[in-house]
Amino acid sequence: MAAKEKAVTRAVRGVESLLKKNKADYIKGWGKITSPGEVSVDGLDGTKSTLKTKNIIIATGSEPSPFPGIEIDEKVVVTSTGALSLEKIPESLIVIGGGVIGLEL
């Protein structure tokens, strides 16, 4: 799993480096495109701002959608993030979901 953590860290740093190299602002928070070239952002630090720009990159991230009555404990029932953080590869595994992440697992 150390190799996975190293690869993820390298990928994140690589993306941040590319954004910096291309003089792109990197803002974490919740945004709303309010008009062409304008984004209102509620930052993770609680700040609110309105940005004007020519280009916008939207990186939404994702959240798991649990099934009613099934508890995700990240031990027996895991999300994709939990699956990638398991200490050892299980002998068997059921993947529910045919999206991009499910197919990668």
C-alpha positions in Angstrom: 0.0 0.0 0.0 3.0 2.3 0.4 3.5 2.2 -3.3 -0.1 3.3 -3.8 0.2 6.2 -1.4 3.4 7.3 -3.1 1.8 7.1 -6.6 -1.3 9.2 -5.4 0.9 11.8 -3.8 3.1 12.0 -6.9 0.0 12.4 -9.1 -1.6 15.1 -6.9 1.7 17.1 -6.8 2.1 16.7 -10.6 -1.4 18.2 -11.2 -0.7 21.0 -8.8 2.7 21.6 -10.4 1.1 21.7 -13.9 -1.5 24.3 -12.7 1.2 26.4 -11.2 3.5 26.2 -14.2 0.6 27.4 -16.4 -0.2 30.2 -14.0 -3.6 28.8 -13.1 -5.2 29.7 -9.8 -5.9 26.5 -7.7 -8.9 27.1 -5.4 -10.5 24.5 -3.2 -14.1 25.0 -2.2 -17.7 24.9 -3.6 -18.2 26.9 -6.7 -21.1 28.1 -8.8 -20.8 29.5 -12.4 -22.9 32.7 -12.1 -22.3 34.0 -15.6 -20.0 33.4 -18.5 -16.5 33.8 -17.2 -17.6 34.3 -13.5 -17.5 31.8 -10.6 -18.7 32.4 -7.1 -16.7 30.3 -4.6 -17.2 29.3 -1.0 -13.7 28.4 0.0 -12.8 25.6 2.4 -11.5 28.2 4.8 -14.9 29.9 4.9 -14.0 32.8 2.6 -16.4 33.8 -0.2 -15.2 35.2 -3.5 -16.2 35.9 -7.0 -13.7 35.2 -9.7 -13.6 36.5 -13.3 -11.7 34.4 -15.8 -11.5 33.3 -19.4 -11.2 29.6 -18.7 -12.6 27.4 -15.9 -11.6 23.8 -14.9 -14.2 22.0 -13.0 -13.0 19.2 -10.8 -16.0 18.0 -8.9 -14.6 15.0 -7.0 -17.2 12.4 -5.9 -18.9 10.9 -2.9 -20.0 7.3 -2.4 -23.8 6.6 -2.6 -24.5 4.0 0.1 -27.4 1.5 -0.2 -30.2 1.9 2.4 -29.6 -0.4 5.4 -26.0 -1.2 4.5 -23.4 0.4 6.7 -20.1 1.4 5.2 -17.5 0.5 7.9 -14.4 0.6 5.7 -13.5 -2.8 7.0 -15.9 -5.3 5.5 -18.0 -2.9 3.4 -15.7 -0.4 1.8 -15.8 2.5 -0.6 -13.4 2.7 -3.5 -11.2 4.9 -1.3 -11.3 2.3 1.5 -10.6 -0.5 -1.0 -7.4 1.3 -2.0 -6.4 1.7 1.6 -6.8 -1.9 2.7 -3.6 -3.3 4.3 -3.7 -6.5 2.2 -5.5 -7.6 -0.9 -8.5 -9.7 0.0 -8.9 -13.3 -1.3 -12.3 -12.3 -2.8 -14.1 -9.0 -3.5 -17.5 -8.0 -4.9 -17.6 -4.6 -6.7 -21.0 -3.0 -6.9 -21.2 -0.4 -9.6 -20.1 -0.4 -13.2 -18.8 3.2 -13.4 -15.3 4.2 -14.1 -14.0 3.7 -10.5 -15.8 0.3 -10.2 -14.3 -0.9 -13.4 -10.8 0.1 -12.3 -11.1 -2.0 -9.2 
